[in-house]
Structure formats: structure tokens, C-alpha cells
Amino acid sequence: MTNNSPLLDSSGEHLDLLLATSEIGIWELDVATDTALRNLRHDRIFGYDSLLPHWSAEIFLGHVVEEDRERISELLTASLNDRKSWSFETRIRRADGVDRWISAKGMPKISERGEIVKLIGHVIDITETKQNEDRLRLLTKELNHRVSNTFTIMNSMIRQTSKKADTVEQFATTLGERLAALSRSNKVLIAKEAERSSLCEILKMQMDVFADWQTRISVAGITSVWFSGTASEALAMIFHELLTNAVKYGALSVAAGRVSVSITNVGRECQIRWAEIDGPSVAAERSTGIGSTILQNSLRDEGTVKLDFAPQGLICDIVIKDSFQRETLDKPTPAAARTREQGPGDVSFSGQRILVIEDNPIIGLDIADILETRGATVSGPFTSVAQALEAMREIPDAALLDVNLGHETTDAIALQLSELSVPFLILSGQERSDLGGAYKGASIISKPFREKDLVNELYRIV
């Protein structure tokens, strides 16, 4: 049967294209001569710009890191003796001295006489995958650690707040602000890809959680520096660990102790020194725990962290390489915006009909209470799209809506509010980039929210 298909006739070209675009190294080892044929990608994986004149199993094993070499050699011997595949993952040291991870597999080719004459296989650089796995393991370990610590931190917050609160209302306000700060901290730590953050914001976010100790922490240097998402996430983890350890065991655990944070920008490098002063003496020998692991590994390729457990107090030197840009943060607030910024008790919504859509009854009733105490007529809170659309037959002056209501979203409500030119405020735990086009241009308040922020932002748009 004759095959006239031009596609099949050019299958060799398609295979070459596939190998070139998939970054796969191909090799074929002659067992008798211990010489191997390869494609260019194979040798480039091992750090060579062009094909070497000769390649062998011995040359390959020379690139395998010493601690894995014997294992990989034994797998090769077993493959030749038992006629089974040679499959493994290992770290290698390339010709340029860089360590990488590879995944390789070889299959024996048997002659008509039943002898193994060749091993034919492939090799792939899997360094990025391994780095992601390491990061996931580190984050998982940290999150497991954090879950148990979070309740401890909350208990401490409750005890500390109760000692200094004169009324139930004051206790509730202060505790709510501290729990919100803790929530923001955890949100950065578990975000899939944290957005760019400034050093000022990162420090403030972490220090807000430890409000009682802020007066004993001094910050010197330029904090108007923006970091990449990776560096921001890592720094949030680092400062959280430093603050937690200082409060539990370090300088902030005693009345006279204090912490100095100094920032120096040298070229495209940011240097941060955390120094604890007048705290308890530091033990000369210390065990390595999850905190130390996170401090020393969280920055990865973005920079370095060095710990000095000096007798007079911990010193932590943090260096972030070139993953930031200088920007001015403290831009003056426009006068018009400042005149709208009032204390929650000064804002009145008298005569305003405000639609509230929130599927959590506790949050919905809390919002309704906040608005009604300021004179608003609240429509709702509604927990479904159908209820809200029915209520909109009487057009409101403004609306607050959650994005997700169980298995449905409030897109249809947002679109109708826009058509009616009714201003609305979004209440959501999602990032703006995750919201649909129906919410374009609307103001957003992140959950958990402060009463002051909710009231002022609503007052701004009505």
C-alpha cells in the first residue's frame, strides 16, 4: 500500500521540530565502545555551548554530584544486567560550575542474538520544577507551623488587648484591627503570586500585628523601595519570623529591649540590618528550627539572609539583589480627597437608601448596623441575586455588594447598577485582577475591613 500523505512524508521534520521546541536532550550509548551520540540540546544541558567530540557514561557520571554518583552508576549496571529501563532524577554540576537538576531515562536495545547493544534515551532539565517543589514544601511546612502558632498569637492578642481596654467597645475595636493585620500578613504568605510591595508597606503590615511593641522598634533609612512579588512574599515571611522570635524570646520579650532596623541602598542592592539590643543573652548553641530554615532559605535567588546569634542580641543581615525599583511612596493626598476623609462617627448617611448584598448573615447584619447607626435606610442584606434584583425596583442611592454569593456571582447586579448610574462598593477577599468586567471602575474594600475604611469609602462615592 502506497502512502501519499505529505504530512507523513515530512514526519522527520516534525520530529526535529518537536525535539527542538521541547528542550529534550537525546542520547544513544553504544555499550561495546562506551561512546554516545547526542543532539546539541543534550550537551547544552551539561553546560557546553557546542557538541563535544566524545561523550561516554564516564563523562556523564563525572557531572553527577558526588553524593548521587554511586546510586546512578548502580542503576546503570542494573539496567545492563537485567535489561530494564535506566530511569532516574539527579543533580548535576555543569561545565560552568552551576548545579542543576535533570530527569533521564534510557531503554536497552536488544540485538537478534539477545544481547544489549545500545541504550537509547533522553534527558530533561527539571531545575525549575524542583525549585517549585522545594518552595512548596517549605511553604507547606511553614503553613502547618503557622496554623498552630496563629491560635497562640490570637490568645496573646486577646490577653494583651483585654488588659488595656476600658470598655467592651474599645476591646472589640482594638482586637478587630489586630486580627485584620494578622489576616493581611497571612494573605501575603499564601498568595500564589504576591503583587509588588514597598518595604514601607511590608514593615507596616507586619508591625501592625505587634502594635504593643512598635514604640521599641526604630527604622532608619529609605523605605520607599518597591520589591518584586517573590521578594515581597519572602520579606513578609522574614519580618514575621523576626518579630515573633523577638517578642517570644528576644529583645522585645523584656521591658528594656529594643530593635533597630536600618536600610541602606547601594546601587541596585538593598541591605537591611535587624539588630536586637538590651535583650536577654543569646545562647551560644542553638538548634535549627522552622524559623531559622525560613529565614535562611526564603529569599532563594533574590538575595541572602545571614544570622549572627551574638551574645548581646540577634543580628540579621538581609541583602536583596536587583529585584526592586526606587519609587516615591509618600505622595500627598489631594485636598479634595482629604476633605472627604472623616472619622466614622462624623459621617452621616441620613436620607440615603443603601442596598446591601452579602451572603454571610453575620457580616451582612454587621454592615447594616454600621450604616443604620449613621442614619441610612438599609435595603437587605440580601443573600441571593434574585432577591437583590427584586429590591432594585426601588432604585437605591448606593450599594455594597459581595462578589460571590454561594454558587453565583453578583455580576448581573453590578451591570444593572452601572446602567442605573448607581455608585457601588465591592466587598471581597479577591484581588481586583480576579474580578470580572462587570465591576470595572468600582471601588473595592478588602475583607476583613475596618469600619472606618468602609464608612469613608462609601461616603466618598455617594
Salt bridges, closest charged atoms under 4 A:
GLU23 OE1 - ARG41 NE 3.17
GLU28 OE2 - LYS118 NZ 2.73
ASP43 OD2 - ARG38 NH2 2.73
ASP43 OD1 - HIS42 ND1 2.83
GLU67 OE2 - ARG91 NH2 2.28
ASP68 OD2 - ARG71 NH2 3.56
GLU89 OE1 - LYS130 NZ 3.03
ASP96 OD2 - ARG94 NH2 2.47
ASP99 OD2 - ARG91 NH1 3.68
ASP99 OD1 - ARG93 NE 2.63
GLU115 OE1 - ARG113 NH2 3.53
ASP125 OD2 - ARG100 NE 3.07
GLU133 OE1 - LYS130 NZ 3.66
ASP134 OD1 - ARG137 NH2 2.46
GLU142 OE2 - ARG146 NH2 1.95
ASP208 OD2 - LYS204 NZ 2.79
ASP212 OD1 - LYS164 NZ 3.81
ASP212 OD1 - ARG178 NH2 2.59
GLU233 OE1 - ARG135 NH2 2.29
GLU241 OE2 - ARG146 NH2 3.75
ASP278 OD2 - ARG258 NE 3.76
ASP317 OD1 - ARG273 NE 2.68
GLU327 OE2 - ARG196 NH2 3.21
GLU358 OE1 - LYS447 NZ 2.82
GLU390 OE2 - ARG393 NH1 3.44
GLU394 OE2 - ARG353 NE 3.69
ASP402 OD2 - LYS447 NZ 3.05
GLU431 OE2 - LYS187 NZ 3.54
GLU451 OE2 - ARG374 NH2 2.71
ASP453 OD2 - ARG450 NE 3.00
GLU457 OE2 - ARG460 NH2 2.58
